[in-house]
Each structure stands twice: as C-alpha cells, then as structure tokens.
C-alpha cells in the first residue's frame, strides 16, 4: 500500500520524536534545536508544552507530571516536572552520561522495569564526518540514576520500540542500515543481538511498532512499514522533504504522525526552518512503547 501524507502544521526548526499519549488523547513531539516539546490534539493547532535551554531529542511520559527528558548536548538525562505553562516546569538532573556519550544523547525508551534505554552518539554526526564512527552504545539508566552500558553493538542507535509483555527491544541503527533486535536481561543489559531487518541503502531513524508486529520506519525520503526479515509492506512517499520519525496513535491508534525537515544541515535550517508535521491514516493500530496507548 502506498500513502500520501497530509500536512498538519509547519514552522518548526527540526521536529522529531513523536509520541502518542492516550490519557490526554494527544500526540507530542520535539523541536530539537529549540529545546521544545509540543502537544498536538488532533483537530486543533499544536501548542508549546515544555521549554528548555538545551536541545531535546527524547522523552518518556510519567509517572504523572514527571517526565524523563534528554538534555541532548549536555548529555544529561533529566526528570522534568511539568507545570501549568511551558516555562514553569522544574527539572532535575538524574544521570550525567557525558563521559560515555562523546557528542550527544539521542532518543530514549522507558521500559516497564523502570530502566531507561538511552542512545549515545560518539562521533560528530553534525559535522558530517566521513570516517567510520566509533561504536555508540545504548546505555541503561536505572531508576536511581546509576547507569551502565547495555550494548555497544550499535553505531548510530536511533528509534526504539518494545511490544507489550515482550522482552525484545528493537533498535534502529541509522549507520548500520538495519533494525537490530535485543533480548532485555533482568539486569538491564541487552543480549542476543540479531538483525531483525536489513535496510540497505536506507537510513532508519524513528520507528513505531503496530499491533501485528510491523514496524513503521522513517528512512528520510520515505516512511515504510517493514516486517521481520526485511520485507516492506507499505510506503509513505515524503517527496522532497526528509522524514525524521513517525509514531502511531490517535483515538483508534491508526493515525501515523510523521516529523520531517527538508535538511539536516543546521547552517541551512537555522535561518530557513522547514520542519513540518504530517499525518497518514493506516490500517493497523499501534500498541507499543515508547508511546502510551
């Protein structure tokens, strides 16, 4: 099946990390470079929900008004207590990952165990380094703020997904051009790594798992639904813009929200923001973390 996306809203610098939050019947997404989290209730304009002084690339809901949020350039994981307005939230640093994440931290997923899995970046991806980058581990941050390396198989870990009741964590690796699967061990480490889907020629970024086990993957010029083994069943053509992430949600779980920007080059988009939000109606609903259904 091929889909054409519908524009929802524009005017962002570099939108990313969409999430569905069923309790508030809302999607959320970040504008990374502006340090913002936005809230979108379908049928209404998106609104600023949280403002921070640093880049934000990942976040997780709850419990209650306490969210886990990345301070991406500082390479610190924070606890953010959301306030009644975007500028009244209170933040507390809970884990400083700067010694292991040399250039930044990226996305995250909060598992039911309370362990937060955090992507690290150990090469200067914004400078467009052509040399083969060093491994960039996925870190496991415990509820008390202590952390350890969960795996160092990954070179550019990006979107993650975890089905209900599953111990298999899916991780998109943008540079390895694949989706990895890992077994989550009781101590939080990730073992038994295997390639869940090869995606040669693609750059898998943000992902969203549906109820039938298909994984929607933003691969920049398109968004595809891939199944274990690598077969592609559905595609959203993004035209000249570049999809950065996607997430299933909405009242019936069948709205695929897509974040996109015309370029990753900050020297271009800083003065000419091209970040936009799109949506597509699909057949199979979402049901997995990092969203809350």
C-alpha positions as CSV (number, residue, x, y, z in Angstrom):
1,X,0.0,0.0,0.0
2,X,1.3,3.5,-0.9
3,X,0.2,6.6,1.0
4,X,0.4,10.3,0.5
5,X,0.9,12.3,3.7
6,X,-1.3,15.2,4.8
7,X,0.3,18.3,6.2
8,X,-0.7,19.0,9.8
9,X,1.4,22.0,10.8
10,X,4.7,23.8,9.8
11,X,7.1,26.4,11.2
12,X,9.5,24.1,13.1
13,X,13.2,24.0,13.0
14,X,13.9,20.3,13.4
15,X,10.9,18.3,14.7
16,X,11.4,14.8,15.9
17,X,10.4,12.1,18.4
18,X,6.6,12.0,18.1
19,X,4.7,10.1,20.8
20,X,1.0,9.2,21.4
21,X,-0.3,9.7,25.0
22,X,-3.7,8.1,25.4
23,X,-4.6,9.6,28.8
24,X,-4.5,13.1,27.4
25,X,-5.6,12.0,23.9
26,X,-2.7,13.9,22.5
27,X,0.4,13.5,20.3
28,X,3.6,15.1,21.5
29,X,6.8,15.9,19.5
30,X,10.0,17.8,20.0
31,X,11.6,20.7,18.1
32,X,15.1,19.5,18.9
33,X,17.3,22.6,18.4
34,X,14.8,25.0,20.1
35,X,14.6,22.8,23.2
36,X,10.8,22.4,22.9
37,X,8.2,19.7,23.4
38,X,4.9,20.4,21.6
39,X,1.4,18.9,22.2
40,X,-1.0,18.2,19.4
41,X,-4.6,17.2,19.9
42,X,-5.9,16.0,16.5
43,X,-8.2,18.6,15.1
44,X,-6.6,21.5,16.9
45,X,-3.3,23.5,16.4
46,X,-0.2,22.2,18.1
47,X,0.9,24.1,21.2
48,X,4.1,24.5,23.1
49,X,4.1,22.2,26.2
50,X,7.7,22.4,27.6
51,X,10.6,24.8,27.0
52,X,14.2,24.0,27.9
53,X,17.5,25.8,27.3
54,X,19.3,22.8,25.7
55,X,18.4,20.6,22.8
56,X,15.8,17.9,23.5
57,X,15.8,14.7,21.5
58,X,14.0,12.2,23.6
59,X,11.5,11.9,26.4
60,X,9.2,9.5,28.2
61,X,5.8,10.0,30.0
62,X,5.2,9.7,33.7
63,X,4.6,8.8,36.3
64,X,2.1,11.6,36.4
65,X,3.6,15.0,35.6
66,X,7.1,13.7,36.0
67,X,8.7,13.0,32.6
68,X,12.1,11.7,31.7
69,X,13.7,14.1,29.2
70,X,17.1,14.4,27.5
71,X,19.3,17.4,27.7
72,X,20.9,16.3,24.5
73,X,24.1,18.5,24.1
74,X,24.9,18.4,27.8
75,X,24.4,14.6,27.6
76,X,22.3,14.5,30.7
77,X,19.1,12.7,31.5
78,X,16.6,14.9,33.4
79,X,13.5,14.5,35.4
80,X,11.0,17.2,34.3
81,X,8.0,18.0,36.4
82,X,5.6,19.6,34.0
83,X,3.9,22.9,35.1
84,X,0.8,24.7,34.1
85,X,2.7,26.6,31.5
86,X,5.7,25.7,29.3
87,X,8.1,27.8,31.4
88,X,7.0,26.7,34.8
89,X,8.3,23.1,34.6
90,X,11.0,22.2,37.1
91,X,14.0,20.0,36.0
92,X,16.4,17.9,38.0
93,X,19.4,16.1,36.5
94,X,19.3,12.4,37.2
95,X,22.2,10.9,35.1
96,X,25.2,12.6,33.6
97,X,26.3,10.5,30.5
98,X,28.9,12.9,29.2
99,X,31.8,10.5,29.9
100,X,30.3,7.8,27.6
101,X,28.3,9.9,25.1
102,X,31.1,11.9,23.5
103,X,28.9,14.1,21.2
104,X,25.3,13.8,22.5
105,X,22.5,11.6,23.5
106,X,19.6,10.9,21.2
107,X,16.3,9.0,21.7
108,X,15.2,7.0,24.7
109,X,12.7,4.4,25.8
110,X,11.4,3.9,29.4
111,X,10.8,0.2,29.9
112,X,8.2,-1.2,32.3
113,X,11.1,-2.2,34.7
114,X,11.8,1.5,35.2
115,X,15.1,1.2,33.2
116,X,15.6,4.0,30.6
117,X,17.4,3.0,27.5
118,X,19.3,5.9,26.0
119,X,21.0,6.2,22.7
120,X,24.5,7.8,22.7
121,X,26.4,9.5,19.9
122,X,30.2,9.0,20.0
123,X,31.1,10.8,16.8
124,X,30.4,14.3,15.5
125,X,27.4,13.5,13.2
126,X,26.6,17.2,12.8
127,X,30.0,17.8,11.2
128,X,29.4,15.1,8.6
129,X,32.4,13.1,9.5
130,X,33.2,10.6,6.7
131,X,35.5,8.4,8.8
132,X,33.9,5.2,10.2
133,X,32.5,6.3,13.6
134,X,33.3,4.6,16.9
135,X,30.6,2.3,18.4
136,X,27.9,4.4,20.1
137,X,26.5,2.3,23.0
138,X,22.9,2.1,24.2
139,X,23.0,2.9,27.9
140,X,20.7,1.5,30.6
141,X,19.9,4.1,33.2
142,X,18.4,2.7,36.4
143,X,15.6,4.3,38.4
144,X,18.2,5.6,41.0
145,X,20.2,7.4,38.2
146,X,23.1,4.9,38.1
147,X,23.8,3.6,34.6
148,X,25.8,1.0,32.6
149,X,26.4,0.0,29.0
150,X,23.5,-2.1,27.8
151,X,25.2,-2.9,24.4
152,X,27.9,-1.4,22.2
153,X,26.9,-3.2,19.0
154,X,25.3,0.0,17.7
155,X,27.0,2.7,15.7
156,X,24.2,5.2,15.5
157,X,21.3,4.0,17.6
158,X,18.1,5.8,16.9
159,X,14.4,4.9,17.3
160,X,13.4,2.1,19.7
161,X,10.3,0.0,20.2
162,X,9.0,-2.5,22.7
163,X,5.8,-4.5,22.3
164,X,3.6,-5.1,25.4
165,X,4.8,-8.0,27.5
166,X,7.8,-8.5,25.3
167,X,11.5,-8.8,26.2
168,X,12.7,-8.0,22.7
169,X,13.9,-4.4,22.2
170,X,14.0,-3.2,18.6
171,X,16.6,-0.5,17.8
172,X,17.1,1.3,14.5
173,X,20.7,1.8,13.6
174,X,21.0,4.6,11.1
175,X,24.6,3.9,10.0
176,X,24.3,0.1,10.0
177,X,21.2,0.5,7.8
178,X,19.2,-2.1,9.8
179,X,16.9,-2.8,12.7
180,X,18.5,-4.7,15.5
181,X,16.7,-6.9,18.0
182,X,18.0,-7.5,21.5
183,X,16.8,-9.5,24.4
184,X,16.4,-7.5,27.6
185,X,18.0,-9.2,30.5
186,X,16.9,-8.9,34.2
187,X,19.9,-6.7,34.9
188,X,19.0,-4.3,32.1
189,X,21.7,-5.3,29.7
190,X,20.8,-6.2,26.1
191,X,21.9,-9.6,24.8
192,X,21.5,-11.9,21.9
193,X,21.7,-9.2,19.3
194,X,20.4,-10.1,15.8
195,X,19.4,-8.3,12.7
196,X,15.6,-8.1,12.7
197,X,15.5,-6.3,9.3
198,X,18.3,-5.3,6.9
199,X,17.5,-1.9,5.2
200,X,20.3,-1.5,2.6
201,X,20.5,2.0,1.1
202,X,18.2,3.4,3.8
203,X,19.0,5.4,6.9
204,X,16.4,4.1,9.5
205,X,15.6,6.8,12.1
206,X,12.4,7.0,14.3
207,X,10.2,3.9,14.5
208,X,6.7,2.8,15.6
209,X,5.6,-0.8,16.1
210,X,2.0,-1.8,15.3
211,X,-0.3,-4.5,16.8
212,X,0.6,-7.0,14.0
213,X,4.3,-6.7,14.6
214,X,5.0,-4.5,11.7
215,X,7.5,-1.6,12.2
216,X,7.0,1.8,10.6
217,X,10.4,3.3,10.0
218,X,11.3,6.8,8.9
219,X,14.0,6.5,6.3
220,X,14.2,10.2,5.3
221,X,12.8,10.2,1.8
222,X,10.0,7.8,2.7
223,X,8.4,6.1,5.7
224,X,8.0,2.4,5.3
225,X,6.3,-0.5,7.2
226,X,8.8,-3.4,7.4
227,X,8.2,-6.8,8.9
228,X,10.8,-9.1,10.5
229,X,13.1,-10.3,7.8
230,X,13.1,-7.0,5.9
231,X,10.1,-7.2,3.6
232,X,8.4,-3.8,3.0
233,X,4.6,-3.9,3.0
234,X,3.6,-0.2,2.9
235,X,5.2,3.1,2.0
236,X,4.6,6.8,2.5
237,X,6.3,8.9,-0.1
238,X,7.7,12.1,1.5
239,X,8.6,13.8,-1.7
240,X,11.5,16.4,-1.3
241,X,11.3,16.6,2.4
242,X,13.0,14.1,4.8
243,X,11.1,12.2,7.4
244,X,12.9,12.0,10.7
245,X,10.5,9.9,12.8
246,X,7.0,8.5,13.0
247,X,4.5,7.3,15.6
248,X,1.1,5.6,15.6
249,X,-1.6,7.0,17.7
250,X,-5.0,8.8,17.7
251,X,-8.3,7.6,19.2
252,X,-8.1,4.3,17.3
253,X,-4.3,4.0,17.1
254,X,-4.3,4.3,13.2
255,X,-3.0,7.8,12.7
256,X,0.7,7.8,11.8
257,X,2.2,11.1,12.7
258,X,5.4,11.9,10.8
259,X,8.0,14.6,11.6
260,X,10.1,15.9,8.7
261,X,12.5,18.7,7.6
262,X,14.0,19.5,4.2
263,X,17.5,19.2,5.5
264,X,19.6,18.1,8.5
265,X,22.2,20.8,7.8
266,X,21.9,23.3,10.7
267,X,23.6,26.0,8.6
268,X,20.7,25.8,6.2
269,X,17.7,25.2,8.5
270,X,18.6,27.6,11.3
271,X,17.8,30.6,9.1
272,X,15.3,28.8,6.9
273,X,13.2,26.5,9.1
274,X,11.5,23.8,7.0
275,X,10.2,21.5,9.8
276,X,6.7,20.1,9.3
277,X,4.3,17.6,10.8
278,X,2.4,15.2,8.6
279,X,-0.2,12.5,9.2
280,X,-1.4,9.4,7.4
281,X,-4.3,7.1,8.2
282,X,-3.2,3.4,8.1
283,X,-5.0,0.1,8.7
284,X,-3.2,-1.5,11.7
285,X,-3.1,0.4,15.1
286,X,-0.1,1.0,17.2
287,X,0.3,-0.6,20.7
288,X,3.9,-0.4,21.8
289,X,6.3,1.7,23.9
290,X,7.6,4.4,23.7
291,X,4.0,5.7,23.3
292,X,1.3,5.1,25.9
293,X,-1.9,3.6,24.5
